[in-house]
């Protein structure tokens, strides 16, 4: 596999072996393994496989590097002449994974 398109967390990612990727929060411990089985496309040399919508039996293995939260985003709502203001912060959780090469 040189390149693959996987689906996780409602998003699609183009991945290749050795690539580090931030995806939506996934279950698992740091240092653990995870398998993405929703593979939409695989490019191996000059051979291309396209799924309808997924390729049967295709899997992409990854190692979980970190479970963390993104930087804080400030949400501030204000309505003039109404004495109304709301300030909130949000930190989105994510999982940092490294795509492993096939063996």
C-alpha positions in Angstrom: 0.0 0.0 0.0 1.4 3.3 -1.0 -1.7 5.3 -0.4 -5.2 4.7 1.0 -8.4 6.7 1.7 -10.0 5.8 5.0 -13.2 6.9 6.8 -13.3 7.6 10.5 -15.2 10.0 12.7 -17.4 11.1 9.8 -14.4 12.3 7.8 -12.2 10.9 5.0 -8.4 11.0 5.2 -5.7 10.2 2.6 -3.1 8.2 4.4 0.3 6.6 3.6 2.6 4.4 5.8 4.6 6.4 8.4 2.2 9.3 8.4 1.0 10.9 11.6 -2.7 11.9 11.7 -5.0 13.6 14.1 -8.5 12.0 14.1 -11.6 12.3 16.2 -11.4 10.7 19.6 -11.1 6.9 19.4 -11.2 4.3 22.1 -7.8 2.8 23.1 -4.7 3.3 25.2 -1.5 5.1 24.1 0.8 2.6 22.5 -2.1 0.4 21.5 -3.1 -0.6 18.0 -6.2 0.3 16.0 -7.5 -1.1 12.7 -9.4 1.1 10.2 -11.6 -1.2 8.2 -13.6 1.4 6.3 -11.2 1.7 3.4 -12.6 3.6 0.3 -9.5 3.4 -2.0 -6.2 1.7 -2.1 -3.2 2.6 -4.4 -0.5 -0.1 -4.6 2.1 0.6 -7.4 0.1 1.2 -10.5 -2.9 -0.8 -9.3 -5.9 1.1 -8.0 -8.8 -0.4 -6.0 -12.0 1.6 -5.5 -14.7 0.5 -3.1 -18.5 0.5 -3.5 -18.4 2.3 -1.0 -15.8 0.2 0.9 -13.2 -2.4 -0.2 -14.1 -5.8 1.3 -11.2 -7.2 3.4 -9.0 -4.1 3.2 -7.6 -2.8 6.4 -5.2 -0.1 7.5 -3.3 -0.6 10.8 -2.3 2.3 13.0 -0.6 2.8 16.3 -2.1 5.2 18.9 0.6 7.8 19.8 -1.4 10.2 22.0 -4.9 10.8 23.5 -5.2 14.5 24.0 -7.3 17.7 23.7 -6.8 20.5 21.1 -6.1 24.1 22.0 -9.0 26.0 23.6 -11.4 27.8 21.4 -13.3 30.7 23.0 -17.0 31.1 22.1 -18.3 34.6 22.9 -21.9 35.6 22.3 -23.1 39.1 22.8 -26.4 40.9 22.2 -26.2 44.7 22.2 -28.8 46.7 24.2 -29.9 43.5 26.0 -27.2 43.1 28.7 -26.6 39.6 27.4 -23.2 38.1 27.0 -22.0 34.5 27.2 -18.4 33.3 27.3 -17.5 29.7 26.9 -14.4 27.7 26.1 -14.1 24.3 24.3 -11.3 21.8 23.9 -12.0 19.1 21.3 -10.6 15.7 22.2 -8.5 13.9 19.5 -6.4 10.8 19.0 -3.0 11.1 17.3 -2.2 7.9 15.3 0.7 6.8 13.1 -0.2 4.7 10.0 1.9 1.5 9.9 3.3 -0.1 6.8 2.1 -3.5 5.7 4.3 -6.5 6.6 
